Amino acid sequence: MDRQTFEAELARDGYDIQTNTTPGVKVNPEHSHPFDVRAMVVQGALTLSRDGTSRTYRAGETFTMPKGCLHSESYGPEGAVTLFGRKM
């Protein structure tokens, strides 16, 4: 899926749209959000760990997380740019 299509779907479905840039190595320890998340990696890669498994998402790949989902995130030296939507 391309960025424009993904962003149009977020807007259509009532998500608040934001972009997050992580410039290099970073680890966000386990946490949750009080909102549903839909995200697309635009550049770089991030590894998302939840439900006992880890998966690395690269440019063009998308993921979703329901409100309250415990997860952690890690970024390698290339960092990542992520387009994401939040919905309460």
ABEGO torsion letter per residue (X at the ends): XBAAAAAAAAAAAGBBBBBBBBABBBBBBBBBBABBBBBBBABEBBBBBBGGBBBBBBBGBBBBBBBGBBBBBBBBAAEBBBBBBBBX
